[in-house]
Structure formats: structure tokens, C-alpha cells
Amino acid sequence: MIMLQGVRLLDPQSRTDDIRDILLAEGKIIRVGEDLWLDASLIARAKGEVLEVFDCAGLCAAPGFVDGHVHFRDPGQTHKEDILSGARAAAAGGFTSVVCMANTTPPIDSEARIVENIRKGRTTGIRVYSASTISQGMQGEALVDMKLMKESGAVAFTDDGRPLNNEALIREAMQKARRLKLPLSFHEEDPRFVKEPGVNSGPAAERLGLTGADRQAEIVMVERDCRLARETGAAIVIQHISAKESVELVRRAKQSGVRVYAEATPHHFSLTDDAVSLYGTNAKMNPPLRGEEDRMAIIQGLADGTIDMIATDHAPHAKVEKDRPFTEAPSGIIGLETAFALGCMNLVEPGYLTLLQLVQRMSTDAAKLYQLDAGMIKEDHPADLTIFDPAQSWAYLVPESKSTNSPWLGKTLRGKVLLTICAGRVVYEDERLFAGRKLPVGSKKKTL
């Protein structure tokens, strides 16, 4: 049994931002209130359990973060990441639930593959969910058995990594997904407008002697999929949105009643395409980083709810792959361990979002979309929590991920996850920064 004592509770669902004690037992939150020491002691004795008390004065507690878009490379490329190492990185970043994308090798397009991934996820200590592909083999020609994939555990459908160009197939998928009450998640890049992927068309690409990926690649597909969602009534997700025009398209679609949701990555709200000159292939991603106006449009979208979720698009690659020439290196960066800090530094500190809004974008809204019992701190619900200090500086030196492809490696960041609890168990603890906060068993409540 664990009590978090005197913590600043940030719960977007109840709109709570106040000092509370939180009591956890048997994997659930059993009490939230003030001055719970006596109640907690009595409950522990009645259950015959030891009460562990953590002094959380000056710290914040939020629902465990939920990432709706990660790549754990399992099966097929486990030299980059596997489900166990990816889950360790997630826990270090405060994430207690993640949704794995389906573009593995082979892709997650069959009952056996999704069942195996979910089975592996159960061994990690956090909650690992899986998406199914939309099309068989990610070939964009025929749909998977969507009903079977949902029954096998899929929480969404996506061919992320490959855009879908067959409008008839997309319409059929939307119609089926609507009946199944699961979202479809789309990678929006029309290959007709992409000469070389991973860098924005314009000065950034020109400095590399390239044409790059034009913003129209994203815009035309966001426009198409919002139109199809309007026609079919399906719930869709625009993945890793990057262009200001796309943000406006989503805003207008939402206003007209379309069930469209959007993700923003920490790198798209933190960096512009100038970062390619600084970080090389560690600033190469699909869709690419774009201009300052795009970055600010994404931030505004997060502030006003046009963009529902912060999703990392955690994309591990081996160093030898990222060390190749720009056009040969794969796109993507890791992001689970740095997402919260980048949110603090680039969204909260400048005043664009409150801390409660950041938690909502990193937890509550994704949990609602994917229909997870998460994203809240509520009695008799799972004890999935993240304890953090939004002002704590720390050096990002040795990732928990197998990969190191991050522009923030070696940098000092602000906003640190100190403790991650999933199903009532501590799955990550920063022993250096959290040292001394566990009170001796049987000690009296401290004066806060």
C-alpha cells in the first residue's frame, strides 16, 4: 500500500489543481483527500499490509501519461527497440500506457501478431496496447479483417509510415471502423509532393542541395480525410500534424461536427526546419519540421483544443543508420523520455498552456479517444500516476531506449519525471532526485 502525501494533484477530468494525499492499494486508487494519514494507517492494518509513505511536498501528481503513437520495432527490428526496452523508456518519461504502431516487420495485420504483441506487453510493467494495420501487408490494396483485429485487442487502425492513396479503400475502412467504434489514424503525406522525405521544401532543403517534402503533401491528404470522415461519420486521427494549413483544416472540420482528432509531437512544437542544420539526421522526420509560423500554429492548436493529443512518434533507429548521408538515413527520433520536459519548456513556461492543460494533452484526451481506463485520478480506478517536478533541471545523457537518435541527447532540460506508478507498482524512480522522500514505516505525517 502506498500513500503519496501532500502532492499537488493535477487531474484534468475533475479539473482539480490542489494539494491532496493519494492512497493506493491492490492496483487501484482507494482514497483521495486531505490528511489521510490516520485513515491510511487504519486501512493498512485492517488489510495486514505495510504502508509506504512518500513525502511529495513540492511535487505534482498527474494521471499516468498516455502516448497514442510509439514504435517499439517488435517484431523484426529489435536491435533498435523491443517492447521491453520501449516500455522502460516510456516509464522513465512518465507514460503508463502506450499504443504501438503496426508498421513492424512483418506488420501487425493478423490475429496471431497482435495477440503476441499484447502478450509481450503484459510483461513490461506498463500498459502496452497495439494498433492494427488498415490494409493487409500495408499494401493499401485490401483491408484487414477489422472486426477480428478489434476482437484480438486492437485499439485503433493505422498504416502509419505509409500514406493510403486508395480513396475507395479509405471510405470502406471508415465505414467499418465507425461500426466497430474504433478510430482510424492517418499518416498524411501524398508522395506526389515529396521529392526527398524528412526535410521541409525551402531553404532548409536547399542548404542540403535537395527539393524536400512540400507542405502540400500533408495539406491535400488532411483535406481529403476530413471530407471522407464528414461523409462517413468515422472518427479519424491526423497523425503528427506539421503544417499551419493542416491545423486550420482540422479546426474548421471540428467546428462543423466532423469527428477528427489530431496529434502533435514534441519535436514539431519545439523545433523548426532550421534544426536540420544543427542536428543533421537527428532532425530528419516524416512529416518534416517546418517553419516558425507552423510551429506556432501547432502550439495554438494545442492551446485551443484543435489538436487533442501530444504523441511522441517515438521512432528508434540504430546509430549506424542515422550516421548515413541525409538522403539515406531513416526518418524519426526517440521521444518518450523528453516529451514532458519539452512540454514544460516550450508550452508551459512561455505561457501557452497551463500545467493542467499539458497533462490533459499528454494523458486524458488520448485515454478518451482510445477508450482506455486511464487519464484520471479517481477512486476505484487504476493506480496509474506520474509524479514530477516541472521546474527540475536534468541532463539527458543515457536513454533507457536502445537507441540514441535524439537532438536533445546531452542537453540540459527542465521538467523531470521522478516517479511512475502503474497498477499501484513503482515502475520508474529517479533514485537520485527522489532520494529521501520515502518516510520510515510507521512515521507520523510530516507538517507540510
Summary of the structure (lengths in Angstrom):
residues: 448
radius of gyration: 21.6
end to end distance: 21.3
largest distance: 71.2
contacts: 1706
relative contact order: 0.16
helix: 33%
strand: 23%
